[in-house]
Amino acid sequence: MCRKIWTVLVFLLAAAVAFGQQPEKIQLKITKIKAYRTNPDSMGRVLGDIDSRMPANSTNGAFGASTYRCDDRGTWAHEATHGVNALIRNHYGRGTGADNGFYLLWGNAAVVAEPPTTLSQVARFVPQQLRGKIYQLYLQQQLKDWNNQPLYIVDEWTSYINGATANLEYSQRGMGVGGGNHDVRFTAESGVYSLTLAMIVAIHKQQQKSRYDDAQFRALMMYNCERMMKLFNEAKQHRGITGGDPYGYWQTFTTGGANDIATLRGWLRWYFGPEWTKAQLGF
């Protein structure tokens, strides 16, 4: 059955390429998020920035910054990003179920409408060889709570990017990284899962299955990819935060010959454009 599905996707991709599509250059619409306080430099610039975007205490039914604090600062940055994301979607968007929000550091955020698909569809189309250590947690166990909000996986991806960026800063400053040595690997994994969602949106777009306006979604995906690749390049000098061989996993994605992996790459080239995909993702 899976082989038949991927065969159909290859056929659709061939039709899409034959029809021709040159993606328009799009600008991510940024929402500016205020800071509630200035945190000390000893917290780290990245974590201090994320933590400052949440009120100190619970307000209007939202969790306060203290909810997300923990001894491991990389984990703190990851979890606090979830808190800021929730604030963004509920205060700047239409709320959970309609929109999702993503904190991109330094006061910059993006609000994106949920695409018309499900998290279970994402799980179904992740290539077998790319179902890594966090696949079961995020794309199986979380279906009961987040199946109808597929941008949940992009929420996790954004949180991993921010958490790994915080740990990179600590490593660069000679500070302890704590338990975040697999954050770059998990950034790569959640990135591939998010790009699988992008493939599904691309297929729907090619088939004109919905009226979903994917411009902001596509812009965010490209923006986060660029952040992730910058992180990969800089983290190579800091092995303490690159546990779990993130580069081997990423190489499987970018060069693997399995039919499902190659088809995923083909759809992404069509959706984002071959020049950008080659320059940023390496295929």
N, C-alpha and C positions, 0 to 999 in steps of 0.2 A: 504493500500500500504506500509506504513512504517513497519507494522508488518511483511509483506512478505519479505521486504528487510533485516530486522534483522534476520529472520529465515534463509535466505540464508547465511548470515554472520556466523551464528552459525554452519551451515553445513560445510562451508569452513574452519572454525576454527577447527572443529573436524577432518577434513581431514588433516589439517596442523599439528595438534598435533600427529595424528596417524602416519604421515609420519616421524615426528621427526625432530627437528631443534635445534642445540645447537649454539647459536650465538657466533661468534669468538670475542675474546677480541680485542677491537680496541682503538687506541689512536687518540684523536682529533688533527688534524693538526693545529697548532697555527701560525698565522701571527703576527709578532711584529709591533706595530704601534708607531711611534715616537711621542714624546711630543714637542710642539712648545714653551712651556714656563713652568715655575714653578709658581704655584699659591700659595697665602698665606694660611697658616694653618687655618685661620679664615673662609675660604670658606668651610672647611671640606675636609678630605682626598679623599672621594669618588667623590664628585662633582668636586673638584680641579683636580683630575685625568682625569675625563671625559672631562671637559672643556679644559684641556691642549692639548687634542688630535686634536683639531680643530684649523686651522689658525685663527688669530684675525679678519681678514677681508676676504671678498670674493676673492677667487683665482680660476682661470681657470673655472669660471662658477659655482663653488661650494659655498655654503653658508659658511660664517665665523662663529666663535664661538659666536659673539655678537648677531646673529640672534636668538639664543635659550635662551638667558638670560632672567630671570624674577625674580620677588621678592620672589616667593615661591621656595625655593631651591630644594625641592624634585621634584617638577614639572620641574624645570630647569634641574636636573639630568636626568629625564625621556626624556625630549625633546632633550637635548644635545646628549643623546645616539642615538636618531634617526639621528641626524646630523652626528655623527661619523660612524654610520652604512652605511649611504649613501656614505660617503667618502671611506669606505672600499670596498663596492661593485663596485664603479666606478673607484677606483685607484688600487685596488689589485685583483679584480675579472674581470669578463667580462661585467659588467654593469647590470643595472636593466633589467629584462626580462630573463636573463640567470643565474645570480648568485645573492645571497644576502650576506650581510656582517653583522657580529654581534660583538659588542664590549663587552668583558667579564671582563673588568677592568684590571688595572695595566699593560697596554701596550699589553695585549693579545686580539687577535681577531680571528675569524674563518670566512672563506669564504665557502659558501655552494651553490651547484647548485640547482636551482629550480626544485622540483620534477614534474613529468608529471601529474598534476591534477589541480584543480581549487579551489579557495577560496569558491565558492558556494558549491562544494562537501563537503568541511569541514563543512560548515554551515548545510548542510543536515544531516550529521551524528553525530553532537553533540547531545547527549541524551537530551530528553525534560527536565528532572529535573535539568540538568546542564546548561541550557540556562539562564545565570545570567544577571546582570545589564549591562554588556558591550557587550552582544551578539548582540544586535540590532545595536550598533554603529560600531563594527568591522567586523561583519559577515553578515550584511545586507546593511547598508549604504555605506560601503567602497567597495562593489562589483563592482561598476561602475568604480573605479580607479584601483583596485588591484586584480581583479578576476583571472587573469592569472599569478599572482605571489603569490602563496599560502603561501610562507615563510613570507609574510607580517605579519601574525599572530604571528610568532616566533619573528619578529622584535618588535612587541608590547610587547610580553612576556619578551624579554630581557630588554627592556626599563623599564618595570615595576619592574623587579628584581633589576636593577641598581638604580632606583628611590627609591624603598623601602629600599634598602641597605643604601643609603644615609640618609634616614630618620631615620633608625635604629641607625646609627652613631650619628646623632644629638640628638636623645633621650638618648643614652648612655652617651653623653657628657653634658646632661642637657641643650641643646639648643632647641629653638623652632622648632617644626615640620611643622607648617603651615598647608596647606590644604591637606597634604598627608596621612591623617589618614585611607583612604581606599586602599592605595597602596598594602598592603599585600593581601587583599581580591581580588583585581584585578590581582595581580600576580597569585593567585590560579586559577581564572577564565581563564585568558589567557593561563595559563599552561595546563589546561584541553583541551582548544581549540587546542593548539599546539599538544597535545598528540592524539587528534582526527585525526589530519593530519598524525601523525606517524602511526596510525591504517590503514589509507588509503594506505600509502606507504608499510606497512607490507602486506596488502592484495594483492597489485600489485606484490610484491616480491614473495608471495606464488603462485600466478597464473602465474608468469613469463610473465606479461603483457608488460613489458618494459625493456629496457637495462639500466635503471637508476642505477648508482652506488650510493647506499645509505649509504656507510660506513661513510662518513663525516657527513651526515645528522644524522645518528643514534648516532654517537659519540657526536655531539652537543646537541642532545636531552637529552642524559644521563648526560652530563656535566651541562646543565642548570637545570635539575631536581635536581641534587645534590646541586647546588647553592640555588635553591628554598627551598629545605627541610632544609638546614642549616639556611636560613633566617627564616623559620617558627619556628624552634626550639628556635632561639635566640629572636625572636620578641614576644614570649609568655610573656616575662618579661616586655614588654613595650606596654601596652594596648592602649596608645595614637596613635599608628601606625597600629592598627589591627581592625579598624572599619569595620562594615559590616559582622562580624562573618566569617572570612576566614576559621576557623577550622571546623565550621559546614558544610560549602560548601565542604571542602575537605573530610570530613567524608562521605558525601553523595556519593562522587565519589568512595571512597575506600571501602565502605561497602554497598552501596545501592543495593537493590535486583531487581530493574527493569531490564527487559531483555536487554535493550539497554546499560545500564551502565555495567552490568555483561559481556556482549559481548565485550565492549570496553576494560575492564580490561583483559579479556582472550587474546585478540589480543596483548595487550601490554606485557603480560607475555611471549607470544610466541616470540615476536619481540626482546625484551630486555633480555630475559632469566629469569626463575623463581627466581633464587637466588638473582640477582641484583634487580629485581622488588620488591621482598619481603623486602629486606634490605633497599632500598631507598624509595619506594613508599608505602610500608606497606600493600601490598596485594599479 
